[in-house]
Amino acid sequence: MTRSPYFSSPVLNYSTSPYPADEVEAIKTEKEKERRESSNLNSTVEEGLIDPLYVSTHEQVADILTKAVAKKVVEFAVPLLGLE
């Protein structure tokens, strides 16, 4: 550790990863995969194969499947999802 001339606390050196090499490689691989998937999605949108639409927060019917919502929201969303 070195001392900063501007701060009284030591400056940490992060040039070496605190994680084992295999974990670092797994993180890099996952980030690369996410970047490729994002690139594929962008090109699919640009080609016009899909047309993503904006859906406001109040119209997100899938919310009833992922979080606690008011009864009013459930009553609105259930028919739209084809549930009974």
The first five atom37 places (N, CA, C, CB, O) and aatype in JSON, in Angstrom:
{
  "aatype": [12, 16, 1, 15, 14, 18, 13, 15, 15, 14, 19, 10, 2, 18, 15, 16, 15, 14, 18, 14, 0, 3, 6, 19, 6, 0, 9, 11, 16, 6, 11, 6, 11, 6, 1, 1, 6, 15, 15, 2, 10, 2, 15, 16, 19, 6, 6, 7, 10, 9, 3, 14, 10, 18, 19, 15, 16, 8, 6, 5, 19, 0, 3, 9, 10, 16, 11, 0, 19, 0, 11, 11, 19, 19, 6, 13, 0, 19, 14, 10, 10, 7, 10, 6],
  "atom_mask": [
    [1, 1, 1, 1, 1],
    [1, 1, 1, 1, 1],
    [1, 1, 1, 1, 1],
    [1, 1, 1, 1, 1],
    [1, 1, 1, 1, 1],
    [1, 1, 1, 1, 1],
    [1, 1, 1, 1, 1],
    [1, 1, 1, 1, 1],
    [1, 1, 1, 1, 1],
    [1, 1, 1, 1, 1],
    [1, 1, 1, 1, 1],
    [1, 1, 1, 1, 1],
    [1, 1, 1, 1, 1],
    [1, 1, 1, 1, 1],
    [1, 1, 1, 1, 1],
    [1, 1, 1, 1, 1],
    [1, 1, 1, 1, 1],
    [1, 1, 1, 1, 1],
    [1, 1, 1, 1, 1],
    [1, 1, 1, 1, 1],
    [1, 1, 1, 1, 1],
    [1, 1, 1, 1, 1],
    [1, 1, 1, 1, 1],
    [1, 1, 1, 1, 1],
    [1, 1, 1, 1, 1],
    [1, 1, 1, 1, 1],
    [1, 1, 1, 1, 1],
    [1, 1, 1, 1, 1],
    [1, 1, 1, 1, 1],
    [1, 1, 1, 1, 1],
    [1, 1, 1, 1, 1],
    [1, 1, 1, 1, 1],
    [1, 1, 1, 1, 1],
    [1, 1, 1, 1, 1],
    [1, 1, 1, 1, 1],
    [1, 1, 1, 1, 1],
    [1, 1, 1, 1, 1],
    [1, 1, 1, 1, 1],
    [1, 1, 1, 1, 1],
    [1, 1, 1, 1, 1],
    [1, 1, 1, 1, 1],
    [1, 1, 1, 1, 1],
    [1, 1, 1, 1, 1],
    [1, 1, 1, 1, 1],
    [1, 1, 1, 1, 1],
    [1, 1, 1, 1, 1],
    [1, 1, 1, 1, 1],
    [1, 1, 1, 0, 1],
    [1, 1, 1, 1, 1],
    [1, 1, 1, 1, 1],
    [1, 1, 1, 1, 1],
    [1, 1, 1, 1, 1],
    [1, 1, 1, 1, 1],
    [1, 1, 1, 1, 1],
    [1, 1, 1, 1, 1],
    [1, 1, 1, 1, 1],
    [1, 1, 1, 1, 1],
    [1, 1, 1, 1, 1],
    [1, 1, 1, 1, 1],
    [1, 1, 1, 1, 1],
    [1, 1, 1, 1, 1],
    [1, 1, 1, 1, 1],
    [1, 1, 1, 1, 1],
    [1, 1, 1, 1, 1],
    [1, 1, 1, 1, 1],
    [1, 1, 1, 1, 1],
    [1, 1, 1, 1, 1],
    [1, 1, 1, 1, 1],
    [1, 1, 1, 1, 1],
    [1, 1, 1, 1, 1],
    [1, 1, 1, 1, 1],
    [1, 1, 1, 1, 1],
    [1, 1, 1, 1, 1],
    [1, 1, 1, 1, 1],
    [1, 1, 1, 1, 1],
    [1, 1, 1, 1, 1],
    [1, 1, 1, 1, 1],
    [1, 1, 1, 1, 1],
    [1, 1, 1, 1, 1],
    [1, 1, 1, 1, 1],
    [1, 1, 1, 1, 1],
    [1, 1, 1, 0, 1],
    [1, 1, 1, 1, 1],
    [1, 1, 1, 1, 1]
  ],
  "atom_positions": [
    [[0.84, -1.19, 0.0], [0.0, 0.0, 0.0], [0.88, 1.25, 0.0], [-0.95, 0.0, 1.21], [1.94, 1.28, 0.62]],
    [[0.41, 2.25, -0.7], [1.13, 3.51, -0.72], [0.28, 4.57, -0.06], [1.5, 3.93, -2.17], [-0.93, 4.42, 0.09]],
    [[0.92, 5.62, 0.33], [0.18, 6.73, 0.94], [-0.03, 7.82, -0.09], [0.94, 7.28, 2.18], [0.87, 8.17, -0.85]],
    [[-1.23, 8.34, -0.09], [-1.55, 9.43, -1.0], [-1.06, 10.73, -0.38], [-3.07, 9.49, -1.3], [-1.17, 10.93, 0.83]],
    [[-0.53, 11.63, -1.2], [-0.11, 12.92, -0.65], [-1.31, 13.8, -0.3], [0.8, 13.66, -1.64], [-1.16, 14.81, 0.39]],
    [[-2.51, 13.42, -0.78], [-3.71, 14.24, -0.57], [-4.61, 13.74, 0.53], [-4.48, 14.32, -1.84], [-5.42, 14.5, 1.07]],
    [[-4.5, 12.46, 0.88], [-5.37, 11.88, 1.89], [-4.53, 11.22, 2.96], [-6.36, 10.87, 1.26], [-3.41, 10.76, 2.69]],
    [[-5.06, 11.16, 4.17], [-4.32, 10.54, 5.25], [-4.41, 9.02, 5.22], [-4.83, 11.05, 6.58], [-3.56, 8.33, 5.78]],
    [[-5.45, 8.48, 4.56], [-5.59, 7.03, 4.5], [-4.74, 6.45, 3.37], [-7.07, 6.63, 4.33], [-4.49, 7.13, 2.37]],
    [[-4.31, 5.21, 3.52], [-3.5, 4.59, 2.47], [-4.32, 4.37, 1.19], [-2.92, 3.26, 2.95], [-5.54, 4.23, 1.25]],
    [[-3.65, 4.35, 0.06], [-4.29, 4.1, -1.22], [-4.09, 2.62, -1.55], [-3.7, 5.01, -2.35], [-2.96, 2.13, -1.54]],
    [[-5.18, 1.93, -1.83], [-5.09, 0.51, -2.13], [-4.65, 0.31, -3.57], [-6.43, -0.19, -1.89], [-5.03, 1.07, -4.46]],
    [[-3.85, -0.7, -3.79], [-3.39, -1.02, -5.13], [-4.25, -2.17, -5.66], [-1.87, -1.4, -5.13], [-4.17, -3.29, -5.15]],
    [[-5.07, -1.9, -6.67], [-5.95, -2.91, -7.23], [-5.4, -3.49, -8.53], [-7.33, -2.33, -7.47], [-6.17, -4.02, -9.33]],
    [[-4.12, -3.41, -8.74], [-3.55, -3.93, -9.98], [-3.64, -5.45, -10.04], [-2.1, -3.48, -10.13], [-3.63, -6.03, -11.13]],
    [[-3.71, -6.09, -8.9], [-3.9, -7.53, -8.87], [-5.31, -7.82, -8.38], [-2.84, -8.24, -7.97], [-5.81, -7.15, -7.47]],
    [[-5.95, -8.79, -8.98], [-7.33, -9.12, -8.64], [-7.37, -9.88, -7.32], [-7.98, -9.95, -9.77], [-6.53, -10.73, -7.07]],
    [[-8.36, -9.57, -6.48], [-8.51, -10.32, -5.24], [-9.19, -11.67, -5.48], [-9.32, -9.5, -4.22], [-9.32, -12.47, -4.55]],
    [[-9.62, -11.95, -6.72], [-10.31, -13.18, -7.05], [-9.37, -14.18, -7.7], [-11.49, -12.89, -7.97], [-8.41, -13.79, -8.37]],
    [[-9.64, -15.46, -7.5], [-8.82, -16.48, -8.18], [-8.95, -16.35, -9.7], [-9.24, -17.91, -7.73], [-9.95, -15.85, -10.2]],
    [[-7.94, -16.78, -10.42], [-7.87, -16.62, -11.87], [-9.07, -17.25, -12.58], [-6.59, -17.22, -12.41], [-9.58, -16.68, -13.54]],
    [[-9.52, -18.43, -12.11], [-10.64, -19.07, -12.79], [-11.93, -18.27, -12.62], [-10.83, -20.49, -12.25], [-12.76, -18.25, -13.53]],
    [[-12.12, -17.61, -11.48], [-13.3, -16.78, -11.29], [-13.23, -15.54, -12.18], [-13.44, -16.36, -9.81], [-14.24, -15.13, -12.75]],
    [[-12.06, -14.95, -12.3], [-11.87, -13.79, -13.17], [-12.17, -14.18, -14.61], [-10.44, -13.22, -13.05], [-12.84, -13.43, -15.33]],
    [[-11.69, -15.33, -15.03], [-11.94, -15.81, -16.39], [-13.43, -16.06, -16.61], [-11.14, -17.09, -16.67], [-13.95, -15.76, -17.68]],
    [[-14.11, -16.61, -15.62], [-15.55, -16.87, -15.73], [-16.31, -15.56, -15.86], [-16.06, -17.66, -14.51], [-17.26, -15.47, -16.64]],
    [[-15.91, -14.54, -15.1], [-16.56, -13.23, -15.19], [-16.33, -12.62, -16.56], [-16.02, -12.28, -14.08], [-17.26, -12.08, -17.16]],
    [[-15.1, -12.7, -17.08], [-14.79, -12.17, -18.4], [-15.62, -12.89, -19.47], [-13.29, -12.31, -18.71], [-16.15, -12.25, -20.39]],
    [[-15.71, -14.21, -19.35], [-16.47, -15.0, -20.31], [-17.95, -14.61, -20.29], [-16.32, -16.5, -20.01], [-18.57, -14.47, -21.34]],
    [[-18.49, -14.43, -19.1], [-19.9, -14.04, -18.98], [-20.15, -12.66, -19.56], [-20.34, -14.08, -17.5], [-21.15, -12.44, -20.24]],
    [[-19.25, -11.73, -19.31], [-19.4, -10.38, -19.86], [-19.31, -10.4, -21.38], [-18.33, -9.44, -19.29], [-20.04, -9.68, -22.06]],
    [[-18.42, -11.21, -21.92], [-18.3, -11.35, -23.38], [-19.58, -11.93, -23.97], [-17.09, -12.25, -23.74], [-20.05, -11.48, -25.01]],
    [[-20.14, -12.93, -23.29], [-21.39, -13.54, -23.75], [-22.52, -12.5, -23.74], [-21.77, -14.75, -22.85], [-23.29, -12.42, -24.7]],
    [[-22.62, -11.71, -22.67], [-23.65, -10.67, -22.6], [-23.47, -9.65, -23.71], [-23.61, -9.97, -21.23], [-24.45, -9.19, -24.3]],
    [[-22.22, -9.29, -24.01], [-21.96, -8.32, -25.07], [-22.39, -8.87, -26.43], [-20.47, -7.93, -25.1], [-22.98, -8.15, -27.23]],
    [[-22.09, -10.15, -26.68], [-22.5, -10.78, -27.95], [-24.02, -10.83, -28.06], [-21.9, -12.2, -28.06], [-24.58, -10.53, -29.11]],
    [[-24.7, -11.22, -26.96], [-26.16, -11.29, -26.99], [-26.75, -9.91, -27.22], [-26.69, -11.88, -25.68], [-27.72, -9.78, -27.98]],
    [[-26.2, -8.9, -26.6], [-26.68, -7.54, -26.79], [-26.47, -7.11, -28.22], [-25.96, -6.57, -25.84], [-27.35, -6.47, -28.81]],
    [[-25.33, -7.45, -28.79], [-25.05, -7.11, -30.18], [-26.03, -7.81, -31.11], [-23.6, -7.49, -30.55], [-26.53, -7.21, -32.07]],
    [[-26.32, -9.09, -30.83], [-27.29, -9.82, -31.64], [-28.67, -9.18, -31.56], [-27.35, -11.27, -31.19], [-29.36, -9.08, -32.57]],
    [[-29.06, -8.76, -30.37], [-30.36, -8.12, -30.2], [-30.41, -6.81, -30.97], [-30.64, -7.87, -28.72], [-31.39, -6.53, -31.66]],
    [[-29.35, -6.02, -30.86], [-29.32, -4.75, -31.59], [-29.42, -4.96, -33.09], [-28.04, -3.98, -31.27], [-30.16, -4.24, -33.76]],
    [[-28.69, -5.94, -33.62], [-28.74, -6.17, -35.06], [-30.12, -6.7, -35.48], [-27.64, -7.17, -35.48], [-30.59, -6.39, -36.57]],
    [[-30.75, -7.5, -34.61], [-32.09, -8.01, -34.92], [-33.1, -6.87, -34.99], [-32.53, -9.04, -33.86], [-33.97, -6.86, -35.85]],
    [[-32.97, -5.91, -34.1], [-33.86, -4.74, -34.12], [-33.58, -3.91, -35.37], [-33.66, -3.87, -32.84], [-34.51, -3.47, -36.04]],
    [[-32.3, -3.7, -35.67], [-31.94, -2.9, -36.85], [-32.43, -3.54, -38.14], [-30.43, -2.72, -36.92], [-32.81, -2.83, -39.08]],
    [[-32.44, -4.88, -38.2], [-32.92, -5.58, -39.39], [-34.44, -5.58, -39.49], [-32.42, -7.01, -39.38], [-35.0, -5.97, -40.52]],
    [[-35.11, -5.13, -38.44], [-36.56, -5.07, -38.45], [-37.24, -6.39, -38.14], [0.0, 0.0, 0.0], [-38.44, -6.53, -38.35]],
    [[-36.48, -7.37, -37.65], [-37.07, -8.67, -37.33], [-37.95, -8.61, -36.08], [-35.97, -9.71, -37.13], [-38.93, -9.35, -35.96]],
    [[-37.58, -7.71, -35.16], [-38.43, -7.47, -33.99], [-38.61, -5.97, -33.83], [-37.81, -8.11, -32.7], [-37.78, -5.18, -34.27]],
    [[-39.69, -5.6, -33.2], [-39.99, -4.19, -32.98], [-40.36, -3.98, -31.52], [-41.14, -3.71, -33.93], [-41.53, -4.07, -31.15]],
    [[-39.37, -3.71, -30.68], [-39.67, -3.54, -29.26], [-40.54, -2.31, -29.03], [-38.37, -3.43, -28.45], [-40.32, -1.25, -29.63]],
    [[-41.5, -2.46, -28.18], [-42.42, -1.37, -27.87], [-42.26, -0.96, -26.42], [-43.88, -1.78, -28.15], [-41.94, -1.78, -25.55]],
    [[-42.48, 0.31, -26.16], [-42.44, 0.81, -24.79], [-43.74, 0.43, -24.09], [-42.24, 2.35, -24.77], [-44.82, 0.59, -24.64]],
    [[-43.62, -0.06, -22.88], [-44.78, -0.37, -22.05], [-44.6, 0.37, -20.74], [-44.95, -1.93, -21.82], [-43.58, 0.2, -20.06]],
    [[-45.57, 1.2, -20.39], [-45.43, 1.99, -19.16], [-45.46, 1.08, -17.93], [-46.55, 3.05, -19.07], [-45.92, -0.06, -18.0]],
    [[-44.98, 1.6, -16.84], [-44.93, 0.85, -15.6], [-46.31, 0.37, -15.18], [-44.33, 1.7, -14.5], [-46.45, -0.73, -14.64]],
    [[-47.32, 1.17, -15.43], [-48.68, 0.84, -15.01], [-49.3, -0.26, -15.87], [-49.55, 2.07, -15.05], [-50.33, -0.82, -15.49]],
    [[-48.72, -0.56, -17.0], [-49.27, -1.58, -17.89], [-48.41, -2.84, -17.95], [-49.42, -1.01, -19.29], [-48.64, -3.7, -18.81]],
    [[-47.44, -2.97, -17.07], [-46.57, -4.16, -17.05], [-47.33, -5.33, -16.42], [-45.24, -3.87, -16.26], [-47.32, -5.49, -15.2]],
    [[-47.98, -6.14, -17.25], [-48.8, -7.23, -16.72], [-47.95, -8.33, -16.1], [-49.67, -7.81, -17.83], [-48.45, -9.06, -15.24]],
    [[-46.72, -8.48, -16.49], [-45.87, -9.54, -15.93], [-45.47, -9.24, -14.49], [-44.61, -9.71, -16.78], [-44.95, -10.12, -13.81]],
    [[-45.71, -8.04, -14.01], [-45.37, -7.7, -12.63], [-46.05, -8.63, -11.63], [-45.75, -6.26, -12.33], [-45.5, -8.9, -10.56]],
    [[-47.24, -9.13, -11.96], [-47.92, -10.01, -11.01], [-47.18, -11.33, -10.84], [-49.36, -10.28, -11.47], [-47.41, -12.05, -9.87]],
    [[-46.31, -11.65, -11.77], [-45.54, -12.89, -11.68], [-44.21, -12.71, -10.96], [-45.29, -13.45, -13.06], [-43.57, -13.69, -10.58]],
    [[-43.79, -11.46, -10.78], [-42.45, -11.22, -10.24], [-42.41, -10.47, -8.93], [-41.66, -10.48, -11.23], [-41.38, -10.46, -8.26]],
    [[-43.52, -9.83, -8.54], [-43.48, -9.08, -7.27], [-44.87, -8.92, -6.7], [-42.84, -7.7, -7.48], [-45.87, -9.2, -7.36]],
    [[-44.92, -8.48, -5.47], [-46.2, -8.26, -4.82], [-46.84, -7.0, -5.4], [-46.03, -8.13, -3.28], [-46.22, -5.95, -5.47]],
    [[-48.1, -7.14, -5.8], [-48.83, -6.0, -6.36], [-50.21, -5.95, -5.74], [-48.92, -6.09, -7.91], [-50.68, -6.93, -5.15]],
    [[-50.87, -4.82, -5.88], [-52.21, -4.63, -5.32], [-53.22, -5.51, -6.05], [-52.63, -3.16, -5.4], [-53.0, -5.9, -7.19]],
    [[-54.32, -5.82, -5.38], [-55.38, -6.65, -5.94], [-55.9, -6.05, -7.24], [-56.53, -6.83, -4.94], [-56.22, -6.77, -8.19]],
    [[-55.99, -4.73, -7.28], [-56.46, -4.03, -8.48], [-55.57, -4.34, -9.69], [-56.49, -2.5, -8.22], [-56.07, -4.53, -10.8]],
    [[-54.26, -4.4, -9.48], [-53.31, -4.7, -10.55], [-53.49, -6.15, -11.0], [-51.86, -4.46, -10.07], [-53.46, -6.43, -12.2]],
    [[-53.67, -7.07, -10.06], [-53.88, -8.47, -10.4], [-55.15, -8.62, -11.24], [-53.98, -9.34, -9.11], [-55.14, -9.32, -12.25]],
    [[-56.22, -7.97, -10.82], [-57.48, -8.06, -11.56], [-57.35, -7.5, -12.97], [-58.58, -7.31, -10.8], [-58.02, -7.97, -13.88]],
    [[-56.5, -6.52, -13.15], [-56.26, -5.95, -14.48], [-55.42, -6.89, -15.34], [-55.56, -4.59, -14.36], [-55.7, -7.06, -16.52]],
    [[-54.39, -7.5, -14.74], [-53.41, -8.26, -15.5], [-53.81, -9.7, -15.81], [-52.14, -8.27, -14.77], [-53.44, -10.22, -16.86]],
    [[-54.55, -10.33, -14.93], [-54.89, -11.75, -15.11], [-55.56, -12.03, -16.45], [-55.8, -12.21, -13.98], [-55.12, -12.94, -17.15]],
    [[-56.58, -11.3, -16.84], [-57.2, -11.58, -18.15], [-56.25, -11.33, -19.33], [-58.44, -10.73, -18.33], [-56.3, -12.04, -20.33]],
    [[-55.38, -10.34, -19.21], [-54.45, -10.03, -20.29], [-53.41, -11.14, -20.48], [-53.75, -8.7, -20.01], [-52.88, -11.33, -21.57]],
    [[-53.13, -11.87, -19.41], [-52.17, -12.97, -19.5], [-52.85, -14.29, -19.86], [-51.43, -13.11, -18.17], [-52.18, -15.32, -20.02]],
    [[-54.16, -14.26, -19.98], [-54.89, -15.49, -20.32], [-55.04, -16.43, -19.14], [0.0, 0.0, 0.0], [-55.24, -17.63, -19.32]],
    [[-54.95, -15.9, -17.94], [-55.1, -16.7, -16.73], [-56.51, -16.56, -16.19], [-54.06, -16.29, -15.66], [-57.23, -15.63, -16.54]],
    [[-56.89, -17.5, -15.36], [-58.24, -17.44, -14.75], [-58.13, -17.31, -13.26], [-59.06, -18.68, -15.11], [-59.15, -17.25, -12.57]]
  ]
}
